[in-house]
Amino acid sequence: MVQTKRLITGKPGVGKTTCVEKIVRMLPTSRVVGFLTREVREQGARVGFQIEIIGNGAVPLARKHHRSPYRVGRYGVYVENVDFTITELKTREKQLNQSPRIYVIDEIGKMEAYSARFREWVEAVLSSEWPVVATIALKGTPWIETLKQWPGIEILLLTEENRNAVCQHLRQQIHDIFSAT
């Protein structure tokens, strides 16, 4: 399989997750290993985030007022749930054995990076033979910045002006890769 590693970055709210969701929708769930990060809202106000494991439910990622030593802004991070997510994704990898797959990671950010298991898994995925589509923080920790320099990585900077064209082009590339398998 062609080694294709795309990291989508840009300002918050520019459409990174929406772009990745469109890619996930066009692929059979049976070939996707990964997760999406969703906002949790109550009465219209954002109160946290959750991890939606593709094809396997959701767990809280962070919440306002959650007491945790791991914090990003006003949000306490459930590092144990990030670890649980990685356990679930590794189980999925074993089920697929050597079957073609794509990794989808939304997102490689400060909250997720509190988990050592997440950091190790991301590095293994980026070193694998399989295609990867991930969102990554525009500004991040030194570890996040290191990933942007990883061998074989293409960084896609999403803006309001280019997001439709970039996402359409990326969807076509992923479609072509999976049509060839």
Steps between C-alpha positions, in 0.01 A plus 500: 500500500618853425633667810295815544514697824302823507480728805232768474559813703343841527330739737222368725166489323642504146357157412772243578264254668232553235755412231601182682135404561434516125791262440375259767148501348632393159692200638372170632524514881660157487814656349531801732698502824467819695287757673335839466488767769160659554391801699255436782243776537237566762241773443706624206823545699808282454567309821751247377618255238454132434689241301286310249678174422406426140261207503521456877331765717621808684673599824555840664828671413475817707241697692479835669515460875649148475761475774813377331867588526495498117346823376468690175345838565180452700478130423614209716620210283397135552839349419370156598244526217770585249685188620177297466459630145850382409424155644187483283690613190774243557233229525360623168849482345533136610162418348608646166830308510661592164180617329517841332396784727518872552573671829287800591609710798295804596692643665864504596467773759606607846221310677575167334876550534479476880476123444834325452314210337347742247838651415657154451206383286507810279871456435447132413213590264706768328779244455265235360442406139136616508353835395420752772269800504522700820425841633778663699514812713624807315704593806595230741747339729855418389381141435222624270748719313733199461220303333462770239861426397452119496635326188238452230255754643312752291357794694177647363425849634124549488359851469148625440606584145650161406314251719252378237765448232753341737243262649365400159853431375580296813178299470589420138851389598364269772235365262768423240719322757216276614369437150839351415483243785 
